[in-house]
Each structure stands twice: as C-alpha cells, then as structure tokens.
Amino acid sequence: MTRIPWRASAVALLALFSLGLGDPGVAAGKTRSITPVGEPSAVADAIASAAEGDTLLLQSGVYREAGIVIDKRLTLLGEGTPVIDGGETGQIITVTADGVRIAGLEIANVGVSYMEDRAGIKLIEVEDCVIEDNRFTNTFFAVYLENSANCTIRDNVIKADQLRETASGNGIHLWYCRNILIDGNDVTGHRDGIYFEFVEGSTITNNTSERNLRYGLHFMFSHNDRYEGNVFLENGAGVAVMFSDDVIMRQNVFEHNWGPASYGLLLKDIRDSNISNNRFYRNTIGLYSEGSIRLAVENNEFVENGYAMKVMASSSDNRVTANNFINNTFDISTNSRQNFNEFDGNYWSRYQGYDLDRDGVGDVPYRPVHLFSLLVEREPAGLILLRSFFIDLIDTAEQVMPLYTPPTLLDKRPSITPIRPGRS
C-alpha cells in the first residue's frame, strides 16, 4: 500500500486522530494547537496539561526548549516543520510512555557530552512508538532507543558535521531492543549511522547511511535481524557485523569505503547468516571475514575493489556461490594455506580457462588466490610492482603448480559468463 507523505496529508491525519481512527480500540483524544509565542516551555507545558490520547499540533516557528518529557500516550505533530532547538544544553525529548508518535518536526542542537548519551529523541522502556518524517540537526545522538520494543523509526533526515568520533554520537542507536523497524532514513555525518547492540528480531530497510565517521551500520551481539535495500556510501570503515547470529544481509549497496582500514562489510565472529544480492563497488576490501561460520555468500557483485574478499583462516564452513568477481585488484586473499570454505560456480573476470562443451562452466578450475596477494600481505610496499611482468610470471607459475597459495581453495565450476541477479 502506498503511504501518503506526512506534509501532504496533515489535515487527513488530524481528522483520523480526532475521530479515534488512528488507533482502533482507543478512546478519541483532543487536538490542541501550540505556538512558540509566550512561555519558554510551551511544548512541556502543553504535554503536562494534555490527556492520554491527545494530539499536540505545533505551529511553524522555533521552540527554544530542552528536557521535554513525554510520559503519556500522545501524538506530537509539526505543521510547517517547526524547530525544537535545545540550544546545546542537553537532551531535547525523552519518551517514557507507550504509543507515542512524533512527526513533522526539526530537532536541533543537543550539544556534545562526554559523560551522557544525549539525544534529540530518546525512548526508554517503551513500546509501539513511531518517530517519522522528522529532521535532526546537530543532535549528538539523534534517535536513541533503550530497552524498547515494537517501535518504528521511519523517513527521518539525520545530519551532523562533527570531525572526531569522540565528539559524535550515533544517528540511530538501539540498545537492548526487539522488533524495531528502521526504514527510509537518511543518516549523514555521525560516528555510526545506525548502531545495534543486543537487538533482536529487527529490520533495517531502504536507508541511506553515508559519510559517517566510523561505520555506516554497526552490529554488536544482535541476533535474528535483517537489513535489506540500504545504501552505505563513503563511510570511514564501511559496515561491521560482529558477534551476531542469524543475520540476513540482502540487496544492499556498499560503495566507496576507502582507507587503510576500510571495508564494504566487516564480519567478525558471526554464524549462520546470509549475504546475498549485494553490490560491493570500489571498496578497499569488499567483504572481510574473520571467525565467521556457516555463511551463505551468494549472488553478490564484487566490482573494482582493492580486495573483493579477505577470508581469514578462522572462517570455516562458508559457501561462496554464484557471485560475480569483476575487475578487482585481488579477488580472494587469505592468511593460510588451508581452506575450510567452499567456492563454487562464481564468475571471475580474470579467469582464462575454456569451455569446450559449451555448458557455461569452465573446463578447468580457477584458483582465485594469487601469490602476489600473499607477498603484499607480508610486504605492503611491494604493491608498487602490481603491474609488472615479473609478477604476472610468478602468478602464472603458482597457478600451474601451487606451492604457497592454498591448493584446495579453488572454484571447480567457474562460470564463463557473468551471473544474473537471483540465479544460483
């Protein structure tokens, strides 16, 4: 069903809430209009005098307030994008009640703290709250959820411009949460764009997380989650998923994450997860795997990365199938002569084999680990020899008779032509 944008439907939304149709089974509340003229605590005072289920409609203007607490089920709506400006004095809105909805506002100027996790909007031990169609500017942490469930964070624009990680919070931060939907947000310039710690059963879809100081998305100890259809662009170190199980990573774009410690996707100690139909384009390392077990890496595109994949010896029982490896400097790199993973049916643009029976599968296996990549791991300065004839010669010799590269790390059925998305 097509969702009507907030600004085009304010009158209809207000009518629904005034009739009690916005939340079936709940008594209809009143709608009260608030203006920034008068008392400096206009929003806080309106909340204090409101009843459960009321709607507070903030008229356009600037409300210079911080320390606002919503402790009852209310709807806080903005008309003409009113600004709640905290004046860099502290947290702006704290939500401690279930069923709160905040939409159509600009939340600005929380102020940096090295002692507190201040936020534009912080939700604490709540359920069924909705934060949507807001703009967050210079808010340290923008949206912070603590020990909350069944909430939606949707279609917000979140921007910061700090230059140091220590002076920046995360755009959307979840701690000990479950069943959260994060959809359609645009997050720029924070420490981590989206951060999950101890989060279960949650979904991240259709977001853009770009130019964040550390990670576009950061998972820690979070299980049974999924992120799909997101774009992670030009972040300091890309995306990290750590110490997590049963994570689905599908149809995302990891682009232009460059730097000495940058990845499109960093996987550390994760298990039983799926990485499929993603695009890794021009990253220092497309996908890095350490201590990862029973992963399905399938139908992805690795294009023009420094390293398409780095697979450490601690990773095992992973299946890398039906991916396209196109024009990467190195397709696969590893730190061991042993191989505990399966590579099968991938397309390799560097493959120079043949297909005499024309079944679309190369007649000779492909060895994606090149000797030069092992030499560069030991002596990075050797990269200057990358295009030399000597390097081509030793790589060719190693392909014929592997002495230093993993003899069992090979694709026995390399695809002759690029694989279409969805084909396995």
Secondary structure, 3 states (H helix, E strand, C coil): CCCCCHHHCHHHHHHHHHHCCCCCCCCCCCEEEECCCCCCCHHHHHHHHCCCCCEEEECCCEECCCCEEECCCCEEEECCCCEEECCCCCCCEEECCCCCEEECCEEECCCCCCCCCCEEEEEECCECCEEECCEEECCCEEEEEECCECCEEECCEEECCCCCHHHCCCCEEEEEEECCEEECCEEECCCCCEEEEEEECCEEECCEEECCCCEEEEEECCECCEEECCEEECCCCEEEEECCECCEEECCEEECCCCCCCEEEEEECCECCEEECCEEECCCEEEEEECCECCEEECCEEECCCEEEEECCCCECCEEECCEEECCCEEEEECCCCCCCEEECCEECCCCCCCCCCCCECCCCECCECHHHHHHHHCHHHHHHCCCHHHHHHHHHHHHCCCCCCCCCCECCCECCCCCCCCC
